[in-house]
Amino acid sequence: MALQFINSDENSLITAHPPRESDGELLDAYSQAVVGAYNQVAASVVNVETERSDQPRRRGQESQRAGGSGFIFTPDGYIFTNSHVIAGATGIHVTLADGRKVEARLVGEDPHTDLAVLQIWAPHLAPAKLGDSQKLQVGQLVIAIGNPYGFQSTVTAGVVSALGRSMRAQTGRLIDNIIQTDAALNPGNSGGPLLNSRGQVIGVNTAIILPAQGLCFAVPANTAQAVAVSLMRDGVVRRGWLGVAAQNLPLSRQIIRYHNLNNSGAVLVIGLESDSPAKRAGLREGDAIVSFDGQTINNVDDLHRALLMGSTAGKKELAIIRYSEVLSLPCEVELR
């Protein structure tokens, strides 16, 4: 039987119908998506335990213990986690979903993206599948798995709250294209996978904002894959290197109009390393960088982005303001 209410503002009848069967079906479908994603990846999620000691261990001395999460992404035991989880560790152990505890080797870490790759040697490993984070949409269902406060294989679900966020790593460098989600994360979730409804890893959980609720962040899977290739090949991520010390410089409207620039600011060179690409290119202290290889440079973060991921090695054009002129300097960028 339908219920009827009076809307006093419009003096009209509103009919409230009982819940439709399709509402229950939708909730069942949501539950099945979460359960299905968890079942596909649960065996891949690991607990990462580290030992730290500021001084050499002596008999009776206890080392500091810390932990986080991670997940296996190759059949031969390569594991993603966060750089801050293993930073300064003197020993790393991984506990698998089936209870096995094995020692892990640090393959490499990249603090600038807060990512690290470990490797373990154990039979019968179940790697997770990596998805394409470029296909994510705001509002899309996502599932997080991790070990918050030591509670193994904890599952939370939410949606993609925003895409393309930026946040600073502990090194101070900006991490771009971060995924924001409201899937609940807590200390210990760091390094665990963020999944789509098909059970594909589309992010590596990395940070929360305390004491806020529902503000959680993950490094996109595409970024993680690029970092992993460099770490597995070289042990480090190589980025373009200019060899300058710099700071942000606001530009006046008069300068912007006079030089017909698209900039809102520039990067002021305040120091140069000896025998650096910038030094050899003829860059001087007091120069203001306004573009790099055709990309507008408004601030130091823009310059970091332009040099990111080692794709910038070779000859590039630097546009600078020196005194009242805009000059173009060819610069042979190196990788470091």
ABEGO torsion letter per residue (X at the ends): XBBBBBBAAAGBBBBBBBBBAAAAAAAAAAAAAAAAAAAAAAAABBBBBBBBBABBBBBGBBBBBBBBBBBBABAAGBBBBBAAAABGBABBBBBBAAGBBBBBBBAEBBAAAGBBBBBBBBBGBBBBBBBBAAABBBGBBBBBBBBBGGBBGBBBBBBBABBGBBBBBAAGBBBBGBBBBABBBBBGABGBBBBBAAGBBABBBABBBOABBGBBBBBBAAAAAAAAAAAAAAGBBBBBBAGBBBBBBBBBAAAAAAAGBABABBBBBABBBBGBAAAAAGBBBGBBBABBGGBBBABAAAAAAAABGGAABEBBBBBBBBEABBBBBBBBBBBX
